[in-house]
Amino acid sequence: MSAPLPDQATQTIAVLTTCLVQALAERDPELLPVFQEKIQNMYAEIRDNTYFPSETLQAVGLVRDLLKA
């Protein structure tokens, strides 16, 4: 069984964050690989920490996935 889709607010935050990072990376091409590494590390940290709600993990994962596309 797959995980439920993120709610609309989570999707909106992820899309806006992705657009912002992409726009900044147009001015500084070194930013994108650094950001991708950091978001991957953050995803792993959040996944392994029960403090964060599942929506936070979904948002971080969605940004990570959108930046790979």
N, C-alpha and C positions, 0 to 999 in steps of 0.2 A: 504494500500500500504506500502510495507517495504522500509526501507532506502536503498539507493544505496550502493553497496559494496565499501569498501575502495580501493583507487588506489594502484598500485604496490609499490610505495615508502612507503605509509602508512603501507601496509602489511609487507614490509621488515623490517621497523623500529620496528613494533610490534613483529615480530618473533625473531629478534635479541635481543630485550630487554627481551623477555620471556626466551630465552636461557640463557642469562647472569644472570638473577635473579635465574633461576633454578640451574645453576652451583654454584652460590654463596650460595644458600640454602643447597647444598650438604655439604658444609663446615661448615655452620652455620644454623642448622635447625630452629632456632628462627627467622631468617630473613624472611622467606616466609609469615608467618601470619602477621607480621608487615607490609611488603610490600603490601600485599593484602588489608589490612585495609587502608593504605595510598593511594593506587591507587583507591580504592572505594570512599574515601573522595575527591580525586582530580577529579574523574569523576563527582561527584555531583557538585563540585564547578565550573568546566568548563561548565557543562550542563546549569547551572544557570547564566552564565556570557556571554554576547554577544560579549565580546572582542575577544574570541577565535574562529577561523574558525572551521567549522564542521569537517574538516580532523583531527584536534587535538583531538576532542572528539572521533572520530572513532578510532584513534590510541590508546588512553588510554583505551577505551572500549574493543578493541581487545586484548590488553595485559591482561586486567582483565579477559576476557573470556578464553584466552589461559591458564592462570595460574590455572583456575578452572578445566580444562580438565584433 
